[in-house]
Amino acid sequence: INYIFGDNAGNVVFTSSGQGAVLFDGKKFILYGMKQGFPDRVIRYFVDSKQRKWVGTATSGAWVFAGDSVLQFNTDNGLNHNSVNAIAEDPFGNIWLATFGGVSKFDGKKLTQIGMADGLSTIVNDIIIDSADSLIWFASVKGLTKLPFSEINSTSPGLTTYSPQNGYEIVRGFGVTGKAKLDSAGIWMEGVGRGTVP
């Protein structure tokens, strides 16, 4: 099991690298794999504010299920890498996809990328939407990077990275599978010995 997600209907979804996704509705387990139209190497599952189901995969990009329609984002149509590690939605309805090539933002019409040319690490493992401080945080192998909401649509986004390279010794890279979590104490980083980043 790679990831566990609880949706608004009270279901719990488990994802895995070889089985697809399994939904538990409180009574029974339902498998969504290749026979049901789901990709088999599922890393993340996310339901957005429009009730679209997003599936991030290890090798075939992101899949979006909305009613009877299915849309796939991959490197052939603008995604910056086919391995999708995390999916999040900001307060403006943009969907953010963390990949092995940086991040891609879907605004409902098109994909745009933030990557190495913008100062972001190539491998981004997790995304945190911090509405209280109007920030998006990207956890990567480089460290922890923040993007102000005011820079979301900028062609040259103002990113700030916290890492040992710029004086934040406690913030180490997240490795390939490292995750981060935001709570009232700050940002907790998996794999880091102690502390939070303000």
Secondary structure by P-SEA (a helix, b strand, c coil): ccccccccccbbbbbcccccbbbbcccbbbbbcccccccccccccccccccbbbbbcccccbbbbcccbbbbbcccccccccccccccccccbbbbbbccccbbbbccccccccccccccccccccccccccccbbbbbccccbbbbcccccccccccccccccccccccccccccbbbbbbcccccccccccccccc
